[in-house]
Amino acid sequence: MRHVIYHIFAPAIMPALFFRIATIPVEVLGCRTKGLIALSIAFISGLAALGTAFVSAKGRKRGDPSAIWWVGSSIILALPVIALLILA
């Protein structure tokens, strides 16, 4: 259960936050503010995805069985970056 919380639910906060900002009407935050917030969330999530991918690669190299959880975290954290590229 600990792996699910740390590697699935915790990284899922970033895509949920990104999509929540993306669905807020422009009248609430303004176009510029909304875009900058979404961009910063996607940037931070992308950096975290690169970090978890690096940890996963090190773990797979050593034969660590929990490295697959890090791959899942990387995929989840890459979702806002992919969504930003599609929406932009």
PyMOL commands that set and color helices and strands:
alter all, ss='L'
color gray80, all
select helices_A, chain A and resi 2-9+13-23+26-29+31-62+67-87
alter helices_A, ss='H'
color red, helices_A
deselect
rebuild
show_as cartoon
